């Protein structure tokens, strides 16, 4: 409904205030509270007099509900008029009225905290109420009032831990406050005395009659900073009792808490192993999964065989998400007990042949690869298992990964010839991507195993006539460096002698160099580069400065390159969340257009961003392509009107800055209904880095509209049509558009290597949890989060530290450190950015605001 319609209904409902029916009045209160934010504020004020009257009514139901509704409607200026009534309601004998007033105080504290702080006396009195719900709400409001004062919180927690809290809900809330406070007080002078009082209260709470209180106390004890196995004993014993509870929620909660403890202190849970083994057959699969993964962490070497037998029947009954968790636990168990590698690797290999999705199979392959490098005895057995897997593998990414691994490790095994059959089968049976990877793997065997070289050459000859360019090129190049004779494979019948295949062209280009293949040539093909790409780029830039880019007499080789003092080596990764389009499709479309293909290589392409709503008649989105000296905007225009054809569609930009000058505008010739056309705008960039970002271009779509018959498509009007303009959202250019996500191998080394002074900023962020805040920071910066662990996102910890890394499009590494400190319902962010170019650091640090 529109705002006017809501207002009409609102005034109609307010006439029902004359009714005394309790159920109808409750519905009225509920309706007013829900539509208060939709209606006009001036109209809402009219009903406050009726609500104030109900607040002083003799009916407790009317009083309680009117207070709740008023707290959602009034602001700081109106609060003074009803403050006296709310304070009286807090200490009211009726539990419903008192609880409603306390909840109203929680809402009002966000907008008028100074006023609510004056109610501390009444709130403390409400804490002694016999009502469980009143105690719970009073404790929540008291904590909110004192949350700005850490000393006051310390005294409150200490006093309440000794005082009578009879409400189970209030006791659980107090335990949570104690747990979060202990994390914040860690390392302070008063921490020891507070910890002793907190520990005594938590240990006493383990004997409470309420199961919820017992669980909260046990969980808090398990997460206490600095707790040893002796301190965890009472909590683990209480959770162990819950494992045999007939209530599934209790069993699940206990297992989840024990699973967290097992990560850091598996020895403390050894006495629970028998109870956890009984839960493997639990009807709740979540409980069973936690039991298995915890047993894999706490079990002894002698229990591995028994656990594997129990897990085998269990794995077929759970989803892939749970299977991935189990696989991760098995990997850690094998690293813990290397002598059991045959049993554990065999278990993983068996499930490689079972049904499962990509994530599950990828987790198994990654686990086997990790174990191959960590436990040397598993290498040949694991490699053979992986070769058997690719015989039936339906995932191209996994097949190519395994073929690369076989090509790297297979030649060094005792019997390398046994793997040739598996590789050659991929050339015969699989798609082009896998065939190309198989050709490279065969070439690696031929280089490193001379005894197999002649046989592998014969196999590679069969790929010279492959239908895929990549496969043919790899086979031709490999044979050339291996000294193979390509001429015999290039002979054709006389009637085809005038036709030239791509393989012949590659062969002829390779034949230009008459020198025989050398060890250096083979090394260049199959061994990694002697330096990283970042270091190579820096060395080439220094080489051009010394010798000039067009100096033909200069000899370019690894030995003649200057040594570039680069930061930590990096490797690029694909980040789907930042790129809505595949890079291959972007580059293919870009380089097919002569007018813009000559501008240079694409350094980075952003995600597709909308410029219109998805329901409009013309749906427009765009992608930004960043080049060294240019910015190319790719606009996708979709026509949704059946009786119109758009001709000569193009986007006109109005730049507020002289930094960007439009050089090329390419139009979409014709866009029919349901079709998407593409138009381009190329801009030349000049000026410094700060001038190149933070710019908004006013955009407008211009085109000619030709009317056609919706059914037949025949032309109805003038074939030239009529000119039309359609406004678009502004095209924004931010600093994160120039940052490419990447993974750094040694963040600390790179951070300390940057000599430029870091730029520091502080912000207050409103997020519910740590993960949401970190994801938002990474999105604003456009940088990669550096290897976070699952424990890094624990919301019970007060302080969090995260590292971010990215590369500016010109190849300049950028480092950022974020420190998150939770205070009440917000996070205080301290952000430090380091980069060789200080302007980039400043722009990134300011982009969070």
VENNOR-V367334 format. One record per pair of residues at least 12 apart in sequence whose C-alpha atoms are under 10 Angstrom apart, sorted by the first residue. I is the first residue (numbers start at 1). J is the second residue. Records with the same first field share a line. If there is no record, write none. Layout:
I: J, J
This chain:
1: 38
2: 38, 39
3: 35, 38, 39, 40
4: 38, 39, 40
5: 39
6: 35, 36, 38, 39, 40
7: 35, 36, 38, 39, 40, 43, 44
8: 39
9: 35
10: 28, 31, 32, 35, 36, 39, 43, 44, 47
11: 32, 43, 44, 46, 47
13: 27, 28, 29, 31, 32
14: 28, 29, 31, 32, 46, 47, 50
15: 28
16: 28
17: 29, 47, 50, 51, 54
18: 50
20: 59, 62
22: 59, 61, 62
23: 61
25: 61, 62, 65, 66
26: 61, 62, 65, 66
28: 65
29: 51, 62, 65, 66, 67, 68, 69, 70
30: 65, 66, 68, 69
31: 69
32: 44, 47, 66, 69, 70, 72, 73
33: 65, 66, 68, 69, 70, 71, 72, 73
34: 69, 72
36: 69, 70, 72, 73
37: 72, 73
41: 73, 74
44: 73, 74
45: 73, 74, 78
47: 70, 73
48: 66, 69, 70, 73, 74, 78
50: 66
51: 63, 65, 66, 67, 68, 69, 70
52: 66, 67, 70, 81, 82, 85
53: 66
54: 66, 67
55: 67, 68, 70, 82, 85, 86, 89, 97
56: 85, 89
60: 92, 94, 95, 96, 97
61: 94, 96, 97
62: 97
63: 89, 96, 97, 98, 100, 101
64: 89, 94, 95, 96, 97, 98, 99, 100, 101, 104
65: 96, 97, 100, 101
66: 97, 100, 101
67: 82, 85, 86, 89, 97, 98, 100, 101, 102, 103, 104, 105
68: 97, 99, 100, 101, 102, 103, 104, 105, 107
69: 100, 104
70: 82, 104, 108
71: 86, 100, 101, 103, 104, 105, 106, 107, 108, 109
72: 104, 107, 108
73: 108
74: 108, 111
75: 108, 111, 112
76: 108, 109, 111, 112, 113, 114, 115
77: 112
79: 108, 112, 115, 116
80: 115
83: 115, 116, 118, 119
84: 119
85: 101
86: 98, 100, 101, 102, 104, 105, 119, 122
87: 101, 102, 105, 116, 118, 119, 120, 121, 122, 123
88: 101, 122
89: 101, 102, 122
90: 102, 103, 104, 105, 119, 122, 123, 124, 125, 126, 134, 138
91: 121, 122, 123, 124, 125, 126, 127, 128, 129, 134
92: 122, 126, 129
93: 126, 129, 130, 131
94: 129, 131, 134
95: 126, 129, 130, 131, 132, 133, 134, 135
96: 131, 133, 134
97: 134
98: 123, 126, 129, 131, 133, 134, 135, 137, 138
99: 126, 131, 132, 133, 134, 135, 136, 137, 138
100: 134, 137
101: 123, 134, 137, 138
102: 122, 123, 126, 134, 135, 136, 137, 138, 139, 140, 141, 142
103: 134, 137, 138, 140, 141
104: 116, 137, 141
105: 117, 119, 123, 137, 138, 140, 141, 142, 144, 145
106: 137, 138, 140, 141, 142, 144, 145
107: 141
109: 141, 144, 145
110: 144, 825
113: 144, 145
114: 145
116: 141, 142, 144, 145
117: 141, 142, 144, 145, 146
118: 145
119: 141, 142, 145
120: 138, 141, 142, 145, 146
121: 142
122: 138, 142
123: 135, 137, 138, 139, 140, 141, 142, 145
124: 138, 139, 141, 142
125: 138
126: 138, 139, 142
127: 139, 142, 160, 164, 165, 166, 167, 170
128: 163, 164, 165, 166
129: 165, 166, 167
130: 165, 166, 167
131: 166, 167
132: 165, 166, 167, 168, 169, 170, 171
133: 167, 168, 169, 170
134: 167, 169, 170
135: 165, 166, 167, 168, 169, 170, 171
136: 165, 166, 167, 168, 169, 170, 171, 172, 173, 174
137: 169, 170, 173
138: 170
139: 156, 160, 165, 169, 170, 171, 173, 174
140: 170, 173, 174, 177
142: 156
143: 156, 157, 174, 177, 824
144: 824, 825
147: 823, 824
148: 823, 824
150: 181, 184, 185
151: 190
153: 177, 178, 181
154: 178, 181, 182, 185, 190, 191, 194
155: 194
156: 174
157: 174, 175, 177, 178, 181, 194, 197, 198
158: 178, 193, 194, 195, 196, 197, 198, 201
159: 197
160: 174, 201
161: 174, 175, 178, 197, 198, 199, 200, 201, 202, 204, 205
162: 197, 198, 200, 201
167: 210, 213
168: 208, 209, 210, 211, 212, 213, 214
169: 210, 212, 213
170: 213
171: 205, 208, 210, 212, 213, 214, 216, 217
172: 205, 210, 212, 213, 214, 215, 216, 217
173: 213, 216
174: 213, 216, 217
175: 198, 201, 202, 205, 213, 216, 217, 218, 219, 220, 221
176: 216, 217, 219, 220, 796
177: 220, 796
178: 194, 195, 198, 199, 201, 202, 217, 220, 224
179: 195, 198, 199, 202, 216, 217, 219, 220, 221, 223, 224, 225, 796, 797
180: 220, 223, 224, 795, 796, 797, 798, 822
181: 194, 195, 198, 796, 797, 798
182: 194, 195, 198, 220, 223, 224, 225, 796, 797, 798
183: 223, 224, 225, 796, 797, 798, 799
184: 796, 797, 798, 799, 821, 822, 823
185: 798
186: 224, 225, 226, 798
195: 224, 225
198: 221, 224
199: 217, 220, 221, 224, 231
201: 217
202: 214, 216, 217, 218, 219, 220, 221, 235
203: 217, 218, 220, 221, 231, 234, 235
204: 217
205: 217, 218
206: 218, 221, 234, 235, 237, 238, 239
207: 238
211: 238, 242, 250
212: 250
214: 235, 238, 239, 242
215: 235, 238, 239, 242, 250, 253, 254, 257
216: 235, 253, 257
217: 235, 238
218: 232, 233, 234, 235, 236, 237, 238, 239, 254, 257, 258
219: 232, 235, 236, 238, 239, 253, 254, 256, 257, 258, 260, 261
220: 235, 257, 796
221: 233, 234, 235, 236
222: 234, 235, 236, 257, 258, 260, 261, 265
223: 257, 260, 261, 796, 797
225: 797
228: 265, 268
229: 265, 266, 267, 268, 269
230: 268
231: 268
232: 261, 265, 268, 269
233: 268, 269
235: 258
236: 254, 257, 258, 261, 268, 269, 271, 272
237: 269, 271, 272
238: 254
239: 251, 253, 254, 255, 257, 258, 272
240: 254, 255, 258, 269, 271, 272, 273, 275, 276
241: 254, 272, 275
242: 254, 255, 275
243: 255, 272, 275, 276, 278, 279, 287, 291
244: 275, 276, 278, 279
248: 282, 283, 284, 286, 287
249: 284, 287
250: 287
251: 279, 282, 284, 286, 287, 288, 291
252: 284, 285, 286, 287, 288, 289, 290, 291
253: 287, 290
254: 287, 290
255: 276, 279, 286, 287, 288, 289, 290, 291, 292, 294
256: 286, 287, 289, 290, 291, 294
257: 290
258: 272, 276, 290, 291, 294
259: 290, 291, 292, 293, 294, 295, 297, 298
260: 290, 294, 791
261: 294
262: 293, 294, 295, 296, 297, 298
263: 294, 297, 298, 791
264: 297
265: 297, 298
266: 294, 295, 296, 297, 298, 299
267: 297, 298, 299
268: 298
269: 294, 295, 297, 298, 299
270: 295, 297, 298, 299, 300
271: 298
272: 295, 298
273: 291, 294, 295, 298, 299, 300
274: 295
275: 291
276: 288, 290, 291, 292, 294, 295
277: 291, 292, 294, 295, 307, 310
278: 291
279: 291, 292
280: 292, 293, 295, 307, 310, 311, 314
281: 310, 311, 313, 314
285: 314, 317, 318, 319, 322
286: 318, 322
288: 311, 314, 318, 322
289: 311, 314, 315, 318, 322, 323, 325, 326
290: 322, 325, 326
292: 307, 308, 310, 311, 314, 325, 326, 329, 330
293: 322, 325, 326, 327, 328, 329, 330, 333
294: 326, 329
295: 307, 329, 333
296: 308, 326, 328, 329, 330, 331, 332, 333, 334
297: 329, 330, 332, 333, 336
298: 333
299: 333
300: 333, 336, 337
301: 333, 334, 336, 337, 338, 339, 340
302: 340
304: 330, 333, 334, 337, 340, 343, 344
305: 340, 343, 344
308: 330, 343, 344, 347
309: 347
311: 326, 347
312: 347, 350, 351
315: 351
316: 351, 354, 355, 356
319: 356, 357, 360
320: 355, 356, 357, 358, 359, 360, 361
321: 357, 359, 360
322: 360
323: 351, 356, 359, 360, 361, 363, 364
324: 359, 360, 361, 362, 363, 364
325: 360, 363
326: 363, 364
327: 344, 347, 348, 351, 360, 361, 363, 364, 365, 366, 367, 368
328: 363, 364, 366, 367
329: 367
330: 344, 345, 347, 348, 364, 367
331: 344, 345, 348, 363, 364, 366, 367, 368, 370, 371
332: 367, 370, 371
334: 367, 371, 374, 375
335: 370, 371, 374, 375
338: 371, 374, 375, 376, 377, 378
339: 375, 377
341: 371, 372, 375, 377, 378, 382
342: 377, 378, 381, 382
344: 368
345: 364, 367, 368, 371, 372, 378, 381, 382, 385
346: 381, 382, 385
348: 361, 363, 364, 365, 367, 368, 382, 385
349: 364, 365, 368, 381, 382, 384, 385, 386, 388, 389
350: 385, 389
351: 364, 389
352: 364, 365, 385, 386, 388, 389, 390, 392, 393
353: 385, 388, 389, 390, 391, 392, 393
357: 394, 395
358: 394, 395, 397, 398
361: 389, 393, 395, 398
362: 395, 397, 398, 401
365: 382, 385, 386, 389, 398, 401, 402
366: 398, 401
368: 382, 383, 385, 386
369: 382, 383, 386, 402, 405
379: 409, 410, 413
380: 409, 410, 412, 413, 414, 415, 416
383: 402, 405, 406, 409, 410, 413, 419
384: 406, 410, 418, 419, 422
386: 398, 399, 402, 403, 405, 406, 422
387: 399, 402, 403, 406, 418, 419, 420, 421, 422, 423
388: 419, 422
389: 402, 422
390: 402, 403, 422, 423, 425, 426
391: 422, 423, 425, 426, 429, 430
393: 430
394: 430
395: 434
396: 430, 431, 432, 433, 434
397: 433, 434
398: 434
399: 426, 430, 433, 434, 435, 437, 438
400: 426, 433, 434, 435, 436, 437, 438, 441
401: 434, 437
402: 437, 438, 441
403: 422, 423, 426, 434, 435, 436, 437, 438, 439, 440, 441, 442
404: 437, 438, 440, 441, 442, 444
405: 441
406: 419, 420, 422, 423, 438, 441, 442, 444, 445
407: 419, 420, 423, 437, 438, 439, 440, 441, 442, 443, 444, 445, 446, 448, 526
408: 441, 444, 445, 448, 526, 527
409: 444, 445
410: 441, 444, 445, 448, 449
411: 441, 442, 444, 445, 446, 447, 448, 449, 452
412: 445, 448, 449
416: 445, 449, 452
417: 445, 449, 451, 452
419: 442, 445
420: 438, 441, 442, 445, 452, 455, 456, 459
422: 438
423: 435, 437, 438, 439, 440, 441, 442
424: 438, 439, 441, 442, 456, 459, 460
425: 438
426: 438, 439
427: 439, 459, 460, 462, 463, 466, 471
428: 462, 463
431: 468
432: 466, 467, 468, 469, 470, 471
433: 468, 470, 471
434: 471
435: 463, 466, 468, 470, 471, 472, 474
436: 463, 466, 468, 469, 470, 471, 472, 473, 474, 475
437: 470, 471, 474
438: 460, 471, 474, 475
439: 456, 459, 460, 463, 470, 471, 472, 473, 474, 475, 476, 478
440: 460, 471, 474, 475, 477, 478, 525, 526
441: 526
442: 456, 457, 459, 460, 475, 478
443: 456, 457, 460, 474, 475, 477, 478, 479, 481, 482, 522, 525, 526
444: 456, 478, 522, 525, 526, 527
446: 478, 479, 482
447: 478, 481, 482, 519, 522, 523, 525, 526
448: 522, 526
453: 482, 484
454: 482, 484
456: 479
457: 475, 478, 479, 482, 483, 484, 485
458: 479, 484
459: 475
460: 472, 474, 475, 476, 478, 479, 484
461: 475, 476, 479, 484, 485, 486, 488, 489
462: 475, 489
463: 475, 476, 503
464: 476, 479, 486, 489, 490, 501, 502, 503, 504, 507
465: 489, 490, 501, 502, 503, 504
466: 503
467: 502
468: 502
469: 502, 503
471: 503
472: 502, 503, 504, 506
473: 502, 503, 505, 506, 507
474: 503, 506
475: 503
476: 503, 504, 506, 507, 510
477: 503, 506, 507, 510, 525
478: 522, 525, 526
479: 507, 517
480: 507, 510, 511, 516, 517, 521, 522
481: 510, 516, 517, 518, 519, 520, 521, 522, 523, 525
482: 516, 517, 518, 519, 521, 522
483: 516, 517, 518
484: 517
485: 507
486: 503, 504, 507, 508, 511
487: 504, 507, 508
489: 503, 504
490: 503, 504, 507
491: 504
529: 558
530: 558
531: 558, 563, 564, 569
532: 566, 568, 569, 570, 571
533: 569, 570, 571, 572, 811
534: 564, 566, 567, 568, 569, 570, 571, 807, 811, 812, 813
535: 563, 564, 565, 566, 567, 568, 569, 570
536: 558, 561, 562, 563, 564, 566
537: 564, 566, 811
538: 561, 562, 563, 564, 565, 566, 811, 812
539: 558, 560, 561, 562, 563, 564, 565, 566
540: 556, 561, 562, 563, 564
541: 561, 562, 564
542: 561, 562, 563, 564
543: 556, 560, 561, 562, 563, 564
544: 561
546: 562
565: 753
566: 750, 753, 813
567: 744, 746, 747, 749, 750, 751, 752, 753, 754, 812, 813
568: 744, 745, 746, 747, 748, 749, 750, 751, 753, 813
569: 743, 744, 745, 746, 747, 750, 813
570: 742, 743, 744, 745, 746, 747, 805, 806, 807, 813
571: 741, 742, 743, 744, 745
572: 740, 741, 742, 743, 744, 806, 807
573: 740, 741, 742, 743, 784
574: 740, 741, 742
575: 740, 741, 742, 784
576: 607
577: 607, 779
578: 605, 606, 607, 608, 737, 740, 741, 779, 782, 783
579: 604, 605, 606, 607, 608, 609, 623
580: 605, 606, 607, 608, 609, 623
581: 605, 606, 607, 608, 623
582: 605, 607
583: 602, 604, 605, 606
586: 602, 605, 623, 625, 634
587: 601, 602, 605, 625
589: 634, 678
590: 602, 625, 632, 634, 680
593: 666, 680
595: 664, 665, 666, 682
596: 630, 632, 663, 664, 665, 666, 680, 681, 682
599: 627, 628, 629, 630, 631, 632, 682, 684
600: 626, 627, 628, 629, 630
601: 625, 626, 627, 628
602: 625, 626, 627, 628, 630, 631, 632, 809
603: 625, 626, 627, 628, 738, 739, 740, 808, 809, 810, 811
604: 624, 625, 626, 627, 628, 737, 738, 739, 740, 808, 809
605: 623, 624, 625, 626, 627, 632, 633, 737, 738, 740
606: 622, 623, 624, 625, 626, 736, 737, 738, 739, 740
607: 622, 623, 624, 625, 737
608: 621, 622, 623, 624, 634, 635, 636
609: 621, 622, 623, 624, 635, 731, 732
610: 622, 623, 635, 636, 728, 729, 731
611: 635, 636, 637, 699, 700, 727, 728, 729, 730, 731
612: 727, 728, 729, 730
613: 728, 729
614: 638
615: 640
616: 638, 639, 640, 641
617: 638, 639, 640, 641, 642, 673
618: 637, 638, 639, 640, 641, 646, 673, 676, 701, 726, 728
619: 636, 637, 638, 639, 640, 676, 728
620: 635, 636, 637, 638, 639, 676, 677, 678, 701, 728, 729
621: 634, 635, 636, 637, 638, 678, 728, 729
622: 634, 635, 636, 637, 678, 679, 680, 731
623: 635, 636, 680
624: 681, 731, 732, 733, 737, 738
625: 682, 737, 738
626: 737, 738, 809
627: 684, 685, 738, 809, 810
628: 684, 685, 809, 810
629: 660, 683, 684, 685, 686
630: 660, 661, 662, 663, 682, 683, 684, 685, 686
631: 660, 661, 662, 681, 682, 683, 684, 685, 733
632: 662, 663, 664, 665, 680, 681, 682, 683, 684
633: 651, 665, 679, 680, 681, 682, 683, 731
634: 651, 666, 678, 679, 680, 681, 682
635: 650, 651, 667, 668, 676, 677, 678, 679, 680, 681, 701
636: 650, 668, 676, 677, 678, 679, 680
637: 649, 650, 651, 668, 671, 675, 676, 677, 678, 679, 701
638: 671, 672, 673, 674, 675, 676, 677, 678
639: 671, 672, 673, 674, 675, 676, 677
640: 671, 672, 673, 674, 675, 676
641: 672, 673, 674, 710
642: 672, 673, 674, 707, 708, 709, 710, 711, 713
643: 672, 673, 705, 706, 707, 708, 709, 710, 711, 712, 713, 714, 715, 716
644: 671, 672, 673, 704, 705, 706, 707, 708, 709, 710, 713, 715, 716, 721
645: 670, 671, 672, 673, 675, 703, 704, 705, 706, 707, 708, 713, 715, 721
646: 668, 669, 670, 671, 672, 673, 677, 702, 703, 704, 705, 706, 707, 721, 722, 723, 724
647: 667, 668, 669, 670, 671, 672, 677, 702, 703, 704, 705, 706, 720, 721, 722, 723
648: 666, 667, 668, 669, 670, 671, 679, 702, 703, 704, 705, 723
649: 666, 667, 668, 669, 670, 671, 677, 678, 679, 701, 702, 703, 704, 705, 724, 725
650: 665, 666, 667, 668, 669, 677, 678, 679, 680, 681, 700, 701, 702, 703, 704
651: 665, 666, 667, 668, 679, 680, 681, 699, 700, 701, 702, 703, 725, 726, 727, 728
652: 665, 681, 697, 698, 699, 700, 701, 702, 725, 727, 728
653: 665, 681, 696, 697, 698, 699, 700, 701, 730, 731
654: 696, 697, 698, 699, 700, 730, 731
655: 695, 696, 697, 698, 699, 731
656: 695, 696, 697, 698
657: 691, 692, 695, 696, 697
658: 685, 686, 687, 691, 692
659: 683, 684, 685, 686, 687, 688, 691, 692, 693, 695
660: 682, 683, 684, 685, 686, 687, 691, 692, 695
661: 682, 683, 684, 685, 686
662: 681, 682, 683, 684, 685
663: 681, 682, 683, 684
664: 680, 681, 682, 683, 684
665: 679, 680, 681, 682, 683
666: 678, 679, 680, 681, 682
667: 679, 680, 681, 702, 703
668: 680, 703
669: 703, 704
670: 703, 704, 705, 706
671: 705
672: 706, 708, 713
673: 710, 713
688: 839
689: 735, 738, 837, 839, 840, 843
690: 735, 839, 840, 842, 843
692: 733, 734, 735, 738
693: 732, 733, 734, 735, 736, 737, 738, 843
694: 732, 733, 734, 735, 843, 847
695: 730, 731, 732, 733, 734, 735
696: 729, 730, 731, 732, 733, 734
697: 729, 730, 731, 732, 733
698: 727, 728, 729, 730, 731, 732
699: 726, 727, 728, 729, 730, 731
700: 725, 726, 727, 728, 729, 730
701: 724, 725, 726, 727, 728
702: 723, 724, 725, 726, 727
703: 721, 722, 723, 724, 725, 726
704: 719, 720, 721, 722, 723, 724, 725
705: 717, 718, 719, 720, 721, 722, 723, 724, 725
706: 718, 719, 720, 721, 722, 723
707: 719, 720, 721, 722
734: 780, 781, 782, 843, 844, 847
735: 780, 781, 782, 808, 840, 843, 844, 846, 847
736: 778, 779, 780, 781, 782, 783, 806, 808, 843, 844, 847
737: 781, 782, 808, 809
738: 782, 806, 807, 808, 809, 810, 840
739: 781, 782, 783, 784, 805, 806, 807, 808, 809, 810, 811, 812, 813, 814, 840, 844
740: 782, 783, 784, 805, 806, 807, 808, 809, 811, 813, 814
741: 778, 781, 782, 783, 784, 785, 804, 805, 806, 807, 808, 814
742: 783, 784, 785, 786, 804, 805, 806, 807, 813, 814
743: 783, 784, 785, 786, 787, 804, 805, 806, 807
744: 784, 785, 786, 787, 804, 805, 806, 813, 815
745: 786, 787
746: 786
747: 786, 787, 803, 804, 805, 815, 816
748: 803, 815
750: 805, 813, 814, 815, 834, 835
751: 803, 805, 813, 814, 815, 816, 817, 833, 834, 835
752: 815, 834
753: 834, 835, 836
754: 813, 814, 815, 834, 835, 836, 837
755: 834, 835, 836
756: 834, 835, 836, 837, 838, 841
757: 832, 833, 834, 835, 836, 837, 838, 841
758: 815, 816, 831, 832, 833, 834, 835, 836, 838, 841, 842, 845
759: 816, 831, 832, 833, 834, 835, 838, 839, 840, 841, 842, 843, 844, 845, 846
760: 816, 817, 818, 830, 831, 832, 833, 834, 841, 842, 845, 846
761: 818, 829, 830, 831, 832, 833, 842, 845, 846, 848, 849
762: 818, 819, 828, 829, 830, 831, 832, 845, 846, 848, 849
763: 820, 827, 828, 829, 830, 831, 846, 848, 849
764: 820, 821, 822, 823, 826, 827, 828, 829, 830, 849
765: 777, 820, 822, 825, 826, 827, 828, 829, 848, 849
766: 825, 826, 827, 828
767: 822, 825, 826, 827
768: 795, 825, 826, 827
769: 793, 794, 795, 796, 822, 825, 826, 827
770: 792, 793, 794, 795, 796, 797, 798, 799, 800, 820, 821, 822, 826, 827
771: 790, 792, 793, 794, 795
772: 793
773: 793, 820, 826, 827, 829
774: 793, 800, 801, 802, 818, 819, 820, 829
776: 848
777: 804, 818, 829, 831, 847, 848
778: 803, 804, 805, 816, 818, 848
779: 848
780: 844, 845, 846, 847, 848, 849
781: 804, 805, 806, 816, 843, 844, 845, 846, 847, 848
782: 804, 805, 806, 807, 844, 847
783: 803, 804, 805, 806, 807, 808, 814, 815, 816, 844
784: 803, 804, 805, 806, 807, 815, 816
785: 802, 803, 804, 805, 806, 816, 817
786: 802, 803, 804, 805, 806, 816, 817
787: 802, 803, 804
788: 801, 802, 803, 804
795: 822
796: 822
797: 821, 822
798: 820, 821, 822, 823, 827
799: 819, 820, 821, 822, 823, 827, 828
800: 818, 819, 820, 821, 822, 829
801: 817, 818, 819, 820, 821, 829, 830
802: 816, 817, 818, 819, 820, 831
803: 815, 816, 817, 818, 819, 831, 832, 833
804: 816, 817, 818, 833
805: 817, 833
807: 835
808: 835, 840
812: 835, 836, 837, 840
813: 834, 835, 836, 837
814: 833, 834, 835, 836, 837, 840, 841, 844
815: 832, 833, 834, 835, 836, 841
816: 831, 832, 833, 834, 835, 841, 844, 845
817: 830, 831, 832, 833, 834
818: 830, 831, 832, 833
819: 831, 832
829: 848
830: 845
831: 844, 845, 846, 848
832: 844, 845
833: 845
